[in-house]
Amino acid sequence: MARYRPIASAAAEQLRQVISRDFPPGSQLPNEKDLAGRLGVSRNTVREALAQLVLDGLVERRWGVGTIVREPGSQVSLSLLAIKPIRDAIADAGRTPLLAHAAAVPALPPSEIGTALRLGPEEKAWCVERLFCIDDTPAILLRDYAPMVLRNRQIDLVPLCELNVTIIELLGEQAGITVDRMEGVLDAVAANGDLADLFRVQQGQPLVRVHQQSLLPSGDVVIYTVAHYLAEQVRLSFART
């Protein structure tokens, strides 16, 4: 599997190039056997590569039809199972990622988040709020909470106010940690108060909310994220194998 996944990833990148060159939006891709012959890989590798492109929102499967190249300007697809920067997911869908708002400050987190991060009752955490736009439309609001000290090192999350910086990479550089997995709970909420203002939508418009914990190999929670997604712009996806 360790060898197979890089092969599938390479095949997915080859498919991206083939699609951009030969298959305009709305067109149907050849079947898996023909694609395997074209790329010089196995059908299983092509199937895995196509699954990645579905998660990235570049193509979609239509029952009884086949695999279709998606139209530009459609929803950005974010995989619930992949650890991938949001900016990359937006760019992979042919859209432009922007940061409409970003702030990183030390503050007392909500009690349940402080408990998950194993902080004391009066212990502050880094609280980072970022509002991502898809093209010019506010679409994804992330509120990340992380300890101010990890492995006896002071953490600085102010660089997250830049679009090209990710929290996992930053914590890896500053504290030498590796996120092993993510766990989350998904529900629906209404865009009321500041949420409606941030997303520029009417009060009460539905949003998808995800409470997500990023865990170290030890099982300790290192990042607690509360994310809100505008369903008109973002499609959350998953694949089970």
N, C-alpha and C positions, 0 to 999 in steps of 0.2 A: 504494500500500500504506500510506503514511503516513496518508492520509485514511481508508482503509478500516478499519484496525484500531480507531480511536476509535469509528467507527460500529458495529462489531461489539461493542465493549465496552459501548456505550450500549444496544444491543439486548439484550445479556446481562443488564444491570441491569433493563431493562424486563421481561424474562422472569422474573427473580427475583420481581418484584412480582406478576406475573400468577400465578405458581405459588403464592406464599404466600397469595394471595387466592382462587384458583379451583380449585387442584388439590392435594388432600391427598396425603400419602405413600401410595404404592402405585398411584396413578392414572396413566393413560396420557395423554400430551400429544397434542394434535392434530398432524396431519402438517405438514411444513415449509411447504407451500403455504398452509395455513390460518393458521399462525402468522405467516407473512410478511404476509398480508392484515391480520391483527389488529394487528400492530406497524407496518405501513406501510413495510416495508423489503423488500429483495430476498430470494429464497430462499437465495442464497449467504451473505448476512449472517446469516440465521437459522441456517444450517448452522454458520457460524463461532461464533455465540453459543452454540448447543447444545454444540459441542465444548468451549467454555470451561466450561460448567456440568457437563459430564461430568468434566473435569479437577478441578473444584472439589468433586466428589462429591455434587452436588445431585440429579443425574439419572443414569440409566444406560441404555445401549442394549441392547436384547434382540433378538437375531436372530429375525426372523420375527414379532416382536410390535410393537416401536416403542420410543419413549422413555418411560421410567417414572420417576416421582418416587421417590427413595430414601426408605426409612424412617429416621426420626430414631434416633440411637443406633448407626447402622451405622458402618463404618470411615470415618475421615477420609481423603480422597483428596489426595495431594500430587503435583503435577506435577513430573517430573524435568526438564522443559524450561523451566519458568517461574521467574523470579526474584520470589518472593513471600514475605512474612514468614509464618512458621509460625503465628503467632497469628491471622493473617487467614484462613489456610486452615482452621484449626480452627473459627473463628467462622462462616465461610461454610458449613460443614457442619452448622450449628445446634448445635454443641457449645461448651463453655466452656473457653477456654485459660487455664492457670494455670502459674506457675513454682514447682515443688516445691523447686528448689535452684538457686542461681546463685553463681558465684565468678569473680572476674577478678584474676589475679595475674601479675606478671612471673616468668618461669621459663625454663630452658633447654628448648627443644622437642626432640622426637626428631630424630635426625640427618637423616633423609630430609626432614622438614618444614623444618628449618633450611636445608637445601640448596635446597628449592623456593622459600623466601622470600628466598634469597640473603643469609643471615646468616652471620657469622663463626662458627667452631667454639665459641667461648665467649660468643657474643652471645645475650642473652636476648630473648624475644618475649613479647607478651601472650598468656596462656593463659586462655581463658574457657570455663568449663563451665556449661551450663544444661540442666536437666532439665524438659521441658515435660510437663504433664499434659493429657490430654483429659478434661474433667470432673474426676474425682478420680483417674484412673488414669495413672501414669507411662507415657509412650508414646514420647517422642522425647528422646534425649540428644545434645546438640551440644557438641563440643569444638572451639572456634575458636582459631586461632593467627594472629597478625598482628604486623608489626614495631612496635617501640616508637617509632620515628621514621619519619615519611613526609614527603618533600619538606621536610626540615629542620625539621619541626614535631614536637614531643612529642605522642604520642597517649595518651589516657586512655580505656580501655575499661571502667572501673568502672561507668559508667551502664548497661551491658548487664545489670546485675543487676536492672533494672526490666523488666517484661513488655513495655511499650509502646515500648522502644528497640530498634532493629535495627542490626546491625553495619555494614551498607552505608550506611545513612543517617548513622550516627555518624562513620564515616570520611570521608564526603562533607563533613560539616560541619567536621570538625577539620583535614582535609588537602586539601580541595577535589578529591578524586579521584572517578572514576566507574567502576564495575565494568562492563566491556564484555560479558563472557560468563563462563559457568561450565563446567567440565569435571570429570567424575567417573568413578569406577569403583565398581561395586556388587558385593557378595558377601554370603554368609551366614556368620554366626559363632554360637557358643554363648554364652549368657549365663552366664559363669562368674565367680567371685570377686565383685568390686565391682559388676559389671554386673547380676548377679542380685539383689544387695541394692538397687541403685538402682531397678530396674524392679519389685521385689517379686515376683519369679518364682522358680521352681525352678532350681537349677543345671542348666545344659545346655539350657535352652529356647532355641530358635533365634531369632535377631534378624537383621534386614537391616542391613548396614553399608555406608555410602557414604563413600569418600574423595573430597572435592570441592575443587577449586581455583577461586578467584575471580580473574579476570584483568583487568588494566587494558587499555585500547586498545593500549598498547605491547607487550602480551604478558607483562608482569611479573606474577607471582603476588603478590597483596596479602593474601589470606586463604586459609588452608588449614584445611578443616573435616573432622573425622571425626565422622560422624553414625551413630547407632544407632536403629533403629525397631522397635517392638514390632508384629509383623505382625497381631496380633489387633485392634489399634486403628487401624493406618495402612495404607492401600493406596497404593503408589507407581504413578503412571500416566504415560503419555506419549502424544503424538499426532504422527504424521508426515504431512506434506502435500507 
